[in-house]
Amino acid sequence: MTDAAPLLYVNGSFVPEGEARLSALDRGFTLADGVFETMVAQRDRVFRLREHMARMRQSASILGLHLPPARTLTEAVIETLRRNAYPWGVVRATVSRGPDPGRGLDIPRGLAPTVLVRVTPWAGPSADLPPGRALALSTVRRNETSPLSQAKSLAYSDGVVARQEARRRGADDALLLNTRGFVACATSSNLFVALDGVLITPPVEDGALAGIARRTVMEEALRLGMVLRERSLTVEEVALAEEAFLTNVVTGPAPVVSLDGRGIGLGGPGPLTERLIRVYWERVRRQLGRA
């Protein structure tokens, strides 16, 4: 890695971050009309890249957005990593519908998508347990009836508002319910709780995004012989849980220690959470360590 400015991939070219330019007419800017994926990498190796690209394609299909070929996107991600040469990095690949010379919601023919890949340095998997997270119950509701609840789209305003609300109340993140009053997720993470020794996470039908870290934790829990259930959760159940944690590809599993100021479990990471944190990062290191 050098002291040169970070390079972005923008529509087939690599440009210094400070020189990147996008059209003021881009629908990603004017309408949040696009999708993205955030990934972690060691040098040019991305954890679960294939799954991330598959989810991006699924998200794009919900929006009716035509992505570039999978090989083009994959090569853009890997080459951006190589050119920046960080030992560990966080990659964000963003695709919008592109510049639109008109106005309104209708989609003109012939729009060309805008593709941007950015890499930022990352400390990599930590050997230490992450700090506990305090959650605040948000007034923002996750609309599980919308197809966008299953798309990782650019429309993240609900999460921005909910996170600000939580921070004003002294919490680290917000817990969002869906329109039926069941727990959906945090602003950018999935939720797991342990109740009577059973690991439970809200189903995607309740508005939970099908996270890549979520999937990885579920696979590792089953491999370890844990009892796992996807089912609707109430706020009361979260408050009474023996353990709780959030999952996100950058933070990995992170323990939840309180909800609205009330401690969860023993007020710290429990044994199940600690075990899953360690096996999760062991898997990341093992898969990214391959040549």
Helices and strands as residue ranges (DSSP letters): E 7-10, E 13-16, G 17-19, H 27-31, E 34-42, E 45-46, H 49-63, H 70-84, E 88-96, E 114-121, E 133-142, G 147-150, H 157-168, E 173-178, E 183-186, E 190-195, E 198-201, G 204-206, H 212-223, E 228-230, H 235-239, E 243-248, E 252-259, E 262-263, H 271-288
